[in-house]
Each structure stands twice: as C-alpha cells, then as structure tokens.
C-alpha cells in the first residue's frame, strides 16, 4: 500500500511542528504520531465503515486522522479531538479540505459522547484507568471497534514487554463485553490492541 498524499502532508506538518513521529523521538514524556503500520490498520477498518462515524481521541498533528480519512467511504464521518489547542488548529487546517472531518479542540471525554455512537474509535490519548476506558467503549455501537496503539510485543526483537503495554492490555482484559486481541505490526517491535463491543449494554 502506497502512502496516501494526505498522510504525506500530515507527516510533513508534524515535522514542521516538531511533533515526534516515533516513540523514540518522543521519549517518555511526550505523545508521538501514529506509526505507518497502525495507520494502515486504521485505514483498513475505516474502509468498511459505510454510512458510519469514526472517532479519534488525540489528534496530535493529524497523521492518524489522515490515514483514516484516506480510506473511509464518502458517506462516513470522522470526528477527532485534541487537548492541545495549537495542535488542534494545525490539524484542522491540514484536514480542512475534507468536509467529512471535524477536528475538535478540547477533552475528548467531554466532546465525543454527544457525537456517539461510533463504528470505530481510535483511543490515542493516554488513557490508563479502567473507568475512563469503559466510558469510551460505551460510546461504540454494538459491533463497533476500539483501537489502542503504542504497545511493545512481549517477544519483540532486542527488548521485552513494557509496563505501559501491560497496563493497556489490562484495560482491554478487564472491560466486560469486549472481545479483543493484540496485533503485531510489520516492524515486529510495535503492536496494537483492537476490541469489538458485544451486542447489548456494557
């Protein structure tokens, strides 16, 4: 799969903004951009979202949103929320040519519920507690999917699992009504979690 033009523009914008493209660039205290492997996975999910709505928590420089929008059908909508007002403004400018996308500045937990339910939700905003994660999964339609990235596979070459990865797996494991699995990306050093909401209340 070639890199869509909108993704290339988002990557260039991230570099101009000084927004880290990888976890190594970000270090322990800063967020980083959506990796290409994660982006392609999100694009695959978005491609099947006919007539639906996709949400993203944590727009960053807009790379994840760019991957999603590059593949989603014409009748699909994307709403993405970013806490950092300057990043939200930059992403809104980048994605403005696509009327299917709405970039919101503020806390995703406050802004997204009024636009639910969602077919796909990319949780890329540092959630680490079960209660908040449960509130997010409740925003999914039955059969909707939630994705969380930036994990280290347990058997990654040259390194072991990380405490952050264990916390994220625990969130998925402890959430009732969620069927989930871990997907190792092609670089074999990164993975993501994807869960599907069961029918009925959570």
Long-range contacts (C-beta under 8 A, 24 or more apart in sequence): 1-40, 1-43, 3-36, 4-43, 4-66, 4-67, 4-70, 4-71, 6-66, 6-69, 6-70, 6-94, 6-95, 6-98, 7-39, 7-63, 7-66, 7-67, 7-70, 9-66, 9-94, 10-61, 10-62, 10-63, 10-65, 10-66, 10-94, 11-63, 13-61, 13-62, 13-90, 13-94, 14-60, 14-61, 14-62, 14-63, 17-61, 17-87, 17-90, 19-60, 19-61, 19-87, 21-63, 23-150, 31-58, 31-60, 31-124, 31-126, 32-60, 32-150, 33-60, 33-61, 33-63, 33-64, 34-60, 34-63, 34-64, 34-67, 34-124, 34-149, 35-149, 35-185, 35-187, 35-190, 37-185, 37-186, 37-187, 37-190, 38-64, 38-67, 38-147, 38-149, 38-185, 38-190, 38-192, 39-63, 39-64, 39-66, 39-67, 40-67, 41-147, 41-183, 41-185, 41-192, 41-194, 42-67, 42-68, 42-120, 42-122, 42-147, 43-67, 43-68, 43-70, 43-71, 44-71, 45-120, 45-145, 45-147, 45-194, 46-71, 46-72, 46-76, 46-78, 46-120, 47-71, 47-72, 47-73, 49-73, 49-76, 49-119, 49-120, 50-75, 50-76, 51-75, 51-76, 52-76, 52-77, 52-118, 52-119, 52-120, 52-141, 53-77, 53-78, 53-79, 53-115, 53-117, 53-118, 53-119, 54-78, 54-79, 54-118, 54-119, 54-120, 54-121, 54-122, 55-79, 55-80, 55-81, 55-108, 55-112, 55-115, 55-116, 55-118, 55-120, 55-121, 55-122, 55-139, 56-80, 56-81, 56-121, 56-122, 56-124, 57-81, 57-108, 57-109, 57-112, 57-121, 57-122, 57-123, 57-124, 57-125, 57-127, 57-136, 58-82, 58-83, 58-108, 58-123, 58-124, 58-125, 58-126, 59-87, 59-88, 59-91, 59-103, 60-87, 60-91, 60-124, 61-87, 61-90, 61-91, 61-94, 62-90, 62-91, 62-94, 62-95, 62-103, 64-122, 64-124, 65-91, 65-95, 65-101, 65-103, 66-94, 66-95, 68-120, 68-122, 69-95, 69-98, 69-100, 69-101, 72-100, 74-100, 76-100, 76-119, 77-101, 77-102, 78-102, 79-104, 79-112, 79-115, 80-104, 81-105, 81-106, 81-107, 81-108, 81-111, 81-112, 81-125, 83-107, 83-108, 83-125, 109-135, 109-136, 112-136, 112-139, 113-139, 116-140, 117-141, 117-144, 118-144, 119-143, 119-144, 119-145, 120-144, 120-145, 120-146, 120-147, 121-145, 121-146, 121-147, 122-146, 122-147, 122-148, 122-149, 123-147, 123-148, 124-148, 124-149, 124-150, 127-171, 128-167, 128-168, 128-171, 130-170, 130-171, 130-174, 130-175, 133-171, 133-175, 134-175, 134-202, 137-175, 137-177, 137-178, 137-195, 137-197, 137-202, 138-202, 140-197, 141-197, 142-197, 142-198, 142-199, 142-200, 143-196, 143-197, 143-199, 144-196, 144-197, 145-194, 145-195, 145-196, 145-197, 146-178, 146-194, 146-195, 146-197, 147-192, 147-193, 147-194, 148-172, 148-192, 148-193, 149-190, 149-191, 149-192, 149-193, 150-190, 150-192, 151-182, 151-190, 151-191, 151-192, 151-193, 152-189, 152-190, 152-191, 153-182, 153-184, 153-188, 153-189, 153-190, 153-191, 156-188, 156-189, 156-190, 157-188, 157-189, 158-189, 159-189, 165-191, 168-193, 169-193, 175-202, 176-202, 177-201, 177-202, 178-202
